[in-house]
Amino acid sequence: MGRGDCPRRTLVLVPKAAQALHLAVDEAALLGDTRLAPEHLLLGLMGPHEGLAALILASLGVDLVGLKGRITEATCRSMASRARRN
């Protein structure tokens, strides 16, 4: 059975997952990116500092503000590099 033979299903997200995905899309748009990448998903998961992902990262000693800054910096550099190649 090939991939095309699988019946299509509607993906239903729980509210917190939908919120994280919407935040990821917002982060991508804020950075001027037209694609949704893993870094945007991480930013979306980190969005609300009271969220589970943010709490887990903080409990592991991750500086959430610093991490967000580094992700944003790296994403902007990557986009600038892509733009120069095009």
JOVEN-V682309 format. One record per residue. N is the residue number from 1. PHI is phi in radians with two decimals (none if undefined). PSI is psi in radians with two decimals (* if undefined). NEAR is the number of other ideal C-beta (glycine too) atoms within 12 Angstrom. Layout:
BEGIN
<<N	PHI	PSI	NEAR> <N	PHI	PSI	NEAR>>
END
This chain:
BEGIN
<<1	none	2.07	6> <2	-1.42	2.96	5> <3	-1.02	-0.65	7> <4	-1.22	-0.28	7> <5	-1.49	-0.17	7> <6	-1.31	2.43	8> <7	-1.18	2.49	8> <8	-1.34	2.44	8> <9	-2.21	2.65	6> <10	-1.51	2.27	6> <11	-1.49	2.13	9> <12	-1.89	2.13	8> <13	-1.75	2.46	13> <14	-1.18	2.73	11> <15	-0.93	-0.73	11> <16	-1.17	-0.64	19> <17	-1.20	-0.72	19> <18	-1.09	-0.72	15> <19	-1.09	-0.78	21> <20	-1.10	-0.70	28> <21	-1.16	-0.74	23> <22	-1.11	-0.71	23> <23	-1.11	-0.65	29> <24	-1.11	-0.74	31> <25	-1.10	-0.73	23> <26	-1.08	-0.75	19> <27	-1.08	-0.76	30> <28	-1.05	-0.77	27> <29	-1.14	-0.73	17> <30	-1.05	-0.62	19> <31	-1.46	-0.03	28> <32	1.35	0.34	17> <33	-1.63	2.45	26> <34	-1.72	0.03	13> <35	-2.13	2.70	19> <36	-1.76	2.05	23> <37	-2.10	2.94	22> <38	-0.95	-0.64	18> <39	-1.13	-0.58	28> <40	-1.21	-0.67	34> <41	-1.12	-0.72	24> <42	-1.10	-0.77	29> <43	-1.06	-0.68	39> <44	-1.13	-0.69	33> <45	-1.19	-0.57	32> <46	-1.42	-0.24	34> <47	-0.73	-1.32	28> <48	-1.35	2.04	18> <49	-1.12	-0.23	20> <50	-1.59	-0.02	13> <51	-1.24	2.77	23> <52	-1.05	-0.77	19> <53	-1.07	-0.76	28> <54	-1.12	-0.72	27> <55	-1.13	-0.71	16> <56	-1.14	-0.82	15> <57	-1.05	-0.76	24> <58	-1.12	-0.68	19> <59	-1.16	-0.37	11> <60	-1.57	0.07	12> <61	1.54	0.23	10> <62	-1.36	2.27	21> <63	-1.42	1.79	16> <64	-1.10	-0.72	27> <65	-1.15	-0.77	16> <66	-1.12	-0.74	15> <67	-1.10	-0.76	24> <68	-1.05	-0.74	28> <69	-1.08	-0.76	15> <70	-1.17	-0.68	19> <71	-1.12	-0.78	33> <72	-1.07	-0.79	25> <73	-1.02	-0.87	16> <74	-1.11	-0.68	21> <75	-1.14	-0.75	28> <76	-1.12	-0.71	19> <77	-1.11	-0.74	16> <78	-1.10	-0.75	22> <79	-1.15	-0.68	23> <80	-1.13	-0.69	16> <81	-1.12	-0.76	12> <82	-1.09	-0.70	16> <83	-1.14	-0.66	13> <84	-1.16	-0.58	9> <85	-1.28	-0.44	8> <86	-1.54	*	7>>
END
